[in-house]
Amino acid sequence: MKPRNVACILSLALLSLPALADEVNIADLPASKPVDTKPRLAYGQVLRYGDKLMFAPCRDRSFVFFEDVSADGQVGKALDLIGLAAGKKLYVELLGFVEHDRLKASQVNFAQTDGRCQVPGASDEAWRASGNEPGWILAAGGERVQFKRQGRPEVVLPYASALPENGVANYRVADGGHALTLRFEQKLCHDRQANSVFGWAASVTLDGETLHGCAWQR
């Protein structure tokens, strides 16, 4: 193409810019949506990259920055208990919201040193809890509570929703010759044997025997 033709084309393009600018009115542009700051559970991995903390959602190759917005930095302190400060990759379930390029975390639900994403529980599960000495595990949701203790038969009882109120969730049931009381209190719970931290402390009383451990919401 001859230089003269190129110059003509550029001149025409520049002359058209004011007309285009007149057609685009700021008032006509869609309004930006406000950030939804309602805390929701975020599932993924937290890892240290240089001097930054990053969050990678499960089943997603993207990364966002991780920011602790909890009171007194409780989320960061909890994650440091199980090795984040030492450079370990963690699997986490955190309450928070995404704003621009960062996850703002306000509360721990569950976190474990093993950095792999966990298999989700059944869709109707509401709570899980576990403890040591003796080892036990509990799953509650849908219409039943399943409770297993080391060396004892499994106990299955009816379940109705146990919603937290003022940071505490309680549930009591008696059926089939068994009496069960559950108490979940919203506070940091550290299981050193499992090298995990949880957002709830658990107390389970079955037929007069009380066991303590940690709990998390599903």
N, C-alpha and C positions, 0 to 999 in steps of 0.2 A: 504494500500500500504506500502511495506517495506521501511524503511529509505534509504536503498541503492538505490532502484529504483527512489525515489524522487530526490536524489542527482544526479543521472544520467540524469534525465529529466531537472533539473535546469542547469546542465553543458551544455547540448545540446542547451538550449535556449540562454544561454549567448554566446556560440560560434557562434550562428546565428546572433547576433546583429551587428557585423562589416559588415557582408555581406549585411544586410538590409540598413545600413547607407551608404554603397557604392552605393546602387541602387537609393537612394534619393539625387538628386543634387539640391542645392538651386536655380540654374538657371532654373530648370525645374518647379519650383513652380509657380502658377499663380500670376501675379503682383497684389498688392492690389489696389483697385479702389480709385482714389482721391475723396475727399468729395465734393459733389455738394453744393456749397455755394450760389446758386441762391435763393433769398428769395421767399418763397411760403407761402400761407395762411395755417396756422395750426389751427384746431378747437379742442377745448377741455376744460379742467378744470385746473386751477392753484390753488394750495393749499400749505399751510405751514406745513411741517412735521419736528418738532423740529426746528433746526436752518437752515434747507434746504427748498428750494422752489422746488416743483415737478409739472410736467405737465403730465396730463393723456389725451390722445387723445380720442375723442368721439368714441363710439362703439369699444373700445379696452381696455382690462384690464391691459395693460402694463403702466409703468411709466418711465419717464426720468427726469433728473434734468433740472431745468429751469435756464437759464442764460440771463441776460439783457446785450446786446451788443450795445444798442442804444447810440447815442450821448448824453452825460451828463445824462445818466440813465433815459431818458424820459419815457421809457416803464414802469419801476418800479415805477416812480413817479405817472404815470397815474393810475396804478393799486392800488397804496396806497390811491389814492383819493377816491376809492370806497370800501376800507376796507381790502385790502390784508394785510397791516401791522397790522391790528387788528385781524387777524386770520380768516377772512371770506374766504370761497371758492368761486371762481369766474369762470364764463363761459367766455372764451376769444376766439377771432379770431385775430391771430397775424401773422405778416410777419416774417419769420425766416427760419432757416434750422437746420437739425439734424446732429450733429457731435458726433460720438461715443455714449455716454450715456446721451447726453444733447441736449435740444432745445435752440438754440441761437436766441433770439428774438430781432428784430431791429425796429419794428414799430407796433403800435396798429391799428387794423382795427375796432374792436368793443370789448367791455368788459362790463359785467354786474354782479352785486352782486349776483344775483340768480345763484347758482352753477350748475344748470341743463343744459345739452346740449340742444341747441335750435333746433327746426324743421327747416331744410334748406328751402330756398325759391325756387321758380320755377327755373328750370334749365336755363331759358333764362333771368333771372333777372341780371341786371348789377349794379344797385344802389338801395339803400333804404335811405330815409331821413325822419326825423320827428322833430316836435317842439311843443312848448307849448304856451298857452295864445295868441290866441286860439289854441287848439290842432289840429294838422294836421299830415298827413302821406303821403308819396309819394313812389311809386315803379316804376322804369324805367327799361326797357329791352325788348328784342324781337322787337316788332313793335309798342309798345305803352307806354305811361306814364299814370299812374293812380294817381290822386291827390284827397285826401279827406280832407275836413275841417270840424271842429265841427259845426253842425247846417246848413251845406250847402250841395247841391247836389254834387255827385262825378263828376269829370271832367276827361274824357279820351281823350288823344290826341296822334297823331302819334309820334313815337320815332325813332331816328337813333343814332348810337353809339356816345357817348360822352366820348372820351378818354382823360385822363389827359395829360397836356403839361406844363412842368415847375411847377408842383404842383397844377395846376388849370384845372378843367373840366368845359366847358361851353356848353350850349345847348339852342337854341331858336326855337320856333315853333308857328305858327299861323294857326288855323283851326277851322271851325265850330263856328266862332264868338268869339273865345277865343285866347288870346296871352299869351304864357308861356315862361319865361326865367329861366334857372337853372344855378347856379354857385356853384360848390363844390371846396373848397380850402383845401389843405392838411395841416392841423394843428390840434392839440388836441382840442377836443370839449367835454365839461363836461355837461351832462344833470343831474342836481341835483335832479329833480323830479323823474326821472327814476333810479337814482343812477347808471348811466352808463357813459362810456367814449367812444369816437369815434375818428377815425383817420381823419375825414374831417368835416369842418364847411360848412353849407348849407345856401344858400339864394335862395328863390323861389319867383318869381314875376308872379302873375296871374292877368291879366286884370288891371294892375296898382297897385295892392296891394302886398306889399312885406312882406314876412314872413321869419324869421330866425330860424335856428335849427342846427341839426347835421346830418351827413351822413356817410354811410359805404358802401363798395363795396361788391358785392355778387359773 
